Amino acid sequence: MTGPTWDFTGARVLVTGGTSGIGAAAAAAYRAAGAEVTITGTRGGAADYDADLAGYRYLQLDVEDGASIDAAAAACPSLDILVNNAGIALPSLGLDEYEPEVFARAVNMLLVGAFRMTRQCRDALRASQWAGGAAVVGIASMSSYFGIPIVPGYGAAKTGLVGLTRTLAAAWGADGIRVNAVAAGLTRSGMTAGTFAQEAWTAPTLARTPLGRLGEPDDIASAILFLSSPAAAWITGQTLAVDGGYTVSG
């Protein structure tokens, strides 16, 4: 069996945090399907990464900085699809989200940053002629549904993203802009490498996952492409759990 075949020929796509993990998988899938793909990263240029980023337009972005977000959005005056993927769980950097300043940083990065980027791209998206309507896809999480003690800030932000998805979908539907999200289960990435390396973390998740495996970036990328495709033209305001069944298993 092979994966789904997509046709995004001519679509102009912006994937924030598109240099690794889920963002890189989504960007590669859009490019393979014919889209013109812009990715963002924190480093000065595409050549600063070990990954081969040829074929993408690259923009530097600090998703914690409003001016940086505004500049990246302004650099994409023509846009059909926005994937808000940039961000990280700060405990993976050794930070404690129970510290108020770190908690606020997580919410600013993962919720306020995604809102600001989407708002700043609104005019470009509203002008889109993409079949099925312009699309925004956010990356939510299992922490949007469950309390995960180690990430109070990340969890609060990802929970807020579900509400923001509904609100923007209701507000911008008349503009022809669809807004959805993907709630990713435990998925392999640089951020989760430490978790994947510890059976004490992975075993309980696997035991509760009906499909019996953890996620790969392509699993999430396929859902992102679906939600931004004409096949999803009558879907907006929804958060799709892509988690092997974790959320429906007791």
C-alpha positions as CSV (number, residue, x, y, z in Angstrom):
1,M,0.0,0.0,0.0
2,T,1.1,3.6,-0.6
3,G,0.1,6.8,1.0
4,P,-2.6,9.2,-0.3
5,T,-1.9,11.2,-3.5
6,W,-2.4,14.9,-3.2
7,D,-2.5,17.7,-5.8
8,F,-1.6,21.1,-4.4
9,T,-0.2,22.4,-7.7
10,G,0.0,26.2,-7.5
11,A,-1.0,26.4,-3.8
12,R,1.1,28.9,-1.8
13,V,1.8,27.4,1.6
14,L,3.5,28.7,4.8
15,V,4.6,26.1,7.3
16,T,6.0,27.6,10.5
17,G,8.6,25.5,12.2
18,G,9.1,23.6,8.9
19,T,12.7,22.5,9.4
20,S,12.1,19.3,11.4
21,G,9.6,16.9,12.8
22,I,5.9,17.4,11.9
23,G,6.5,20.7,10.2
24,A,9.2,19.2,7.9
25,A,7.0,16.2,7.0
26,A,4.1,18.5,6.1
27,A,6.3,20.9,4.1
28,A,7.8,17.9,2.2
29,A,4.4,16.5,1.5
30,Y,3.1,19.8,0.1
31,R,6.2,20.3,-2.0
32,A,5.9,16.8,-3.4
33,A,2.2,17.6,-4.3
34,G,3.2,20.6,-6.3
35,A,2.8,23.5,-3.8
36,E,5.1,26.5,-3.5
37,V,6.2,26.1,0.1
38,T,7.7,28.6,2.5
39,I,9.1,27.3,5.8
40,T,10.3,29.1,8.9
41,G,13.0,28.3,11.3
42,T,14.9,30.0,14.1
43,R,18.3,30.1,12.4
44,G,19.6,32.8,10.1
45,G,19.3,30.9,6.9
46,A,18.5,27.5,5.3
47,A,22.2,26.7,5.0
48,D,22.5,26.7,8.8
49,Y,20.6,23.4,9.0
50,D,22.0,19.9,8.4
51,A,18.7,19.0,6.6
52,D,18.5,19.7,2.9
53,L,16.1,22.6,2.6
54,A,16.6,23.1,-1.1
55,G,13.3,23.7,-2.9
56,Y,11.8,25.7,-0.1
57,R,11.7,29.5,0.5
58,Y,13.1,30.0,4.0
59,L,12.2,32.8,6.5
60,Q,13.7,33.3,9.9
61,L,11.0,33.4,12.6
62,D,11.0,33.8,16.4
63,V,7.5,32.8,17.2
64,E,7.9,34.4,20.7
65,D,8.5,37.8,19.1
66,G,5.6,39.8,17.7
67,A,7.8,41.9,15.3
68,S,9.3,38.7,13.9
69,I,5.9,37.2,13.3
70,D,4.7,40.4,11.6
71,A,7.7,40.4,9.3
72,A,7.2,36.8,8.3
73,A,3.6,37.3,7.6
74,A,4.3,40.5,5.6
75,A,6.8,38.4,3.5
76,C,3.9,36.2,2.4
77,P,1.4,38.6,0.7
78,S,0.0,35.8,-1.4
79,L,-1.1,32.8,0.6
80,D,-3.5,29.9,0.4
81,I,-2.6,27.7,3.3
82,L,-1.1,28.4,6.7
83,V,0.2,25.7,9.0
84,N,0.9,27.0,12.5
85,N,3.4,24.4,13.7
86,A,6.3,26.4,15.3
87,G,6.9,25.9,19.0
88,I,8.3,23.5,21.6
89,A,7.4,22.1,25.0
90,L,9.8,24.0,27.2
91,P,10.5,21.2,29.6
92,S,12.4,19.6,26.7
93,L,14.8,22.5,27.2
94,G,15.1,21.8,30.9
95,L,12.7,24.6,31.9
96,D,9.9,24.3,34.5
97,E,6.5,25.4,33.3
98,Y,5.3,25.8,36.9
99,E,7.5,28.9,37.1
100,P,5.1,31.7,36.1
101,E,7.5,33.3,33.6
102,V,8.1,30.0,31.9
103,F,4.3,29.3,31.9
104,A,3.7,32.7,30.3
105,R,6.4,32.0,27.7
106,A,4.8,28.8,26.7
107,V,1.4,30.4,26.2
108,N,2.9,33.3,24.3
109,M,4.8,31.0,22.0
110,L,2.1,28.3,21.3
111,L,-1.1,30.2,21.5
112,V,-0.5,34.0,21.2
113,G,2.1,33.4,18.5
114,A,-0.3,31.2,16.5
115,F,-3.1,33.7,16.9
116,R,-0.9,36.6,15.8
117,M,0.5,34.8,12.8
118,T,-3.0,33.8,11.7
119,R,-4.4,37.3,12.2
120,Q,-1.5,38.9,10.3
121,C,-2.1,36.5,7.4
122,R,-5.8,37.1,7.2
123,D,-5.8,39.5,4.3
124,A,-3.6,37.2,2.2
125,L,-5.8,34.2,3.0
126,R,-9.0,36.2,2.3
127,A,-7.7,37.0,-1.2
128,S,-7.0,33.3,-1.9
129,Q,-8.7,31.5,-4.8
130,W,-7.6,28.1,-3.6
131,A,-10.2,25.4,-4.3
132,G,-12.2,24.6,-1.2
133,G,-11.2,27.9,0.4
134,A,-8.1,29.2,2.1
135,A,-7.0,27.0,5.0
136,V,-5.4,27.4,8.4
137,V,-4.3,24.3,10.3
138,G,-3.0,24.4,13.8
139,I,-1.2,21.7,15.7
140,A,-2.9,20.8,18.9
141,S,-2.0,17.9,21.2
142,M,-3.2,15.2,23.5
143,S,-2.6,17.9,26.2
144,S,-5.6,19.7,24.6
145,Y,-7.8,17.0,26.2
146,F,-5.9,15.6,29.1
147,G,-3.9,17.0,32.0
148,I,-0.2,16.1,31.5
149,P,1.5,17.3,34.7
150,I,4.9,18.1,33.3
151,V,3.5,20.7,30.8
152,P,1.0,23.1,32.4
153,G,1.9,25.9,30.1
154,Y,2.1,23.8,26.9
155,G,-1.2,22.1,27.9
156,A,-3.0,25.4,28.5
157,A,-1.8,26.8,25.2
158,K,-2.8,23.7,23.2
159,T,-6.2,23.6,25.0
160,G,-6.6,27.3,24.1
161,L,-5.8,26.5,20.5
162,V,-8.8,24.3,20.2
163,G,-11.0,27.1,21.3
164,L,-9.2,29.6,19.0
165,T,-9.8,27.2,16.1
166,R,-13.6,27.3,16.7
167,T,-13.7,31.0,17.2
168,L,-11.7,31.9,14.1
169,A,-13.7,29.4,12.0
170,A,-16.9,31.1,13.1
171,A,-15.5,34.6,12.5
172,W,-13.8,34.1,9.2
173,G,-16.0,31.6,7.4
174,A,-17.7,34.4,5.5
175,D,-14.2,35.3,4.2
176,G,-13.8,31.9,2.7
177,I,-11.1,30.9,5.3
178,R,-11.4,27.5,6.9
179,V,-9.7,27.0,10.3
180,N,-9.0,23.5,11.7
181,A,-6.5,21.8,13.9
182,V,-4.8,18.4,14.3
183,A,-4.4,17.0,17.8
184,A,-1.2,15.0,17.5
185,G,-0.6,12.0,19.7
186,L,2.9,11.1,20.9
187,T,4.8,11.6,17.6
188,R,8.5,11.1,16.9
189,S,10.4,14.4,16.6
190,G,13.4,16.2,18.0
191,M,11.2,17.5,20.8
192,T,10.1,14.0,21.8
193,A,13.3,12.2,21.2
194,G,14.0,11.9,24.9
195,T,10.5,10.5,25.5
196,F,10.8,8.0,22.8
197,A,14.1,6.8,24.3
198,Q,12.5,5.9,27.6
199,E,10.3,2.9,27.9
200,A,8.9,4.2,31.1
201,W,7.3,7.0,29.1
202,T,6.3,5.1,25.9
203,A,5.0,1.9,27.4
204,P,1.9,3.3,29.1
205,T,1.0,5.3,26.0
206,L,1.4,2.2,23.8
207,A,-0.6,0.1,26.2
208,R,-3.5,2.5,25.8
209,T,-3.2,3.0,22.0
210,P,-5.5,0.6,20.1
211,L,-3.4,0.7,16.9
212,G,-0.4,-0.4,18.9
213,R,2.3,2.1,17.8
214,L,3.4,5.7,18.4
215,G,3.1,8.4,15.7
216,E,5.5,9.3,12.9
217,P,5.6,12.8,11.4
218,D,4.0,11.6,8.2
219,D,0.9,10.4,10.1
220,I,0.3,14.0,11.2
221,A,1.3,15.5,7.8
222,S,-1.3,13.4,6.0
223,A,-4.1,14.8,8.2
224,I,-2.8,18.4,7.8
225,L,-2.9,18.0,4.0
226,F,-6.4,16.6,4.1
227,L,-7.7,19.4,6.2
228,S,-6.2,22.0,3.8
229,S,-7.4,20.2,0.7
230,P,-10.5,20.7,-1.4
231,A,-11.6,17.3,0.0
232,A,-12.2,19.1,3.3
233,A,-14.1,22.1,1.7
234,W,-17.0,21.8,4.2
235,I,-15.0,21.2,7.3
236,T,-14.1,24.1,9.6
237,G,-13.7,24.7,13.3
238,Q,-12.8,21.1,14.0
239,T,-9.9,19.5,15.8
240,L,-9.0,16.0,14.5
241,A,-7.3,13.7,16.9
242,V,-4.5,11.7,15.1
243,D,-3.3,9.5,17.9
244,G,-3.8,5.8,17.0
245,G,-7.0,5.8,19.1
246,Y,-5.5,7.0,22.3
247,T,-8.2,9.5,23.1
248,V,-11.0,6.9,22.8
249,S,-9.3,4.1,24.8
250,G,-9.8,3.8,28.6
